[in-house]
Amino acid sequence: VQLVESGGGLVQPGGSLRLSCAASGFFFKSYIMTWNRQAPGKERELVASISGDGGVTYYADSVKGRFTISRDNVMNTVSLQMNSLRPEDTAVYYCRRLGGDLWGQGTQVTVSS
């Protein structure tokens, strides 16, 4: 049972990145999945969530209109498309399964010129 994130990196302000999280070892479509982030010196925060069938999504106010969460229940992946990135989006981004509290290892996103 695991979650593995990918897609982080260094991007200039205004740029885009797409994060992916590959899930294995459990019945993926039964679970709400979330993306969370933790910036240096700050607490981990919820960025976005998506229901098991993908029909219901939630976004933190700080990313609404810029980030899009999606999932593929055939490939068992959940993604986060991040557009119009800002320096304050710099953080380690984590994929999480609600229920059983399963977390990925995290992927670093740095927004800097």
WOSUL-V703478 format. One record per helix or strand of 2 or more residues. SS is the DSSP state (~ for helix, > for strand). FROM is the first residue (numbers start at 0). LEN is the number of residues. Records with the same first field share a line. If there is no record, write none. Layout:
BEGIN
SS=FROM-LEN / FROM-LEN
END
This chain:
BEGIN
>=1-5 / 8-3 / 16-8 / 32-6 / 44-6 / 56-3 / 66-6 / 76-6 / 90-7 / 101-2 / 106-5
~=27-3 / 86-3
END
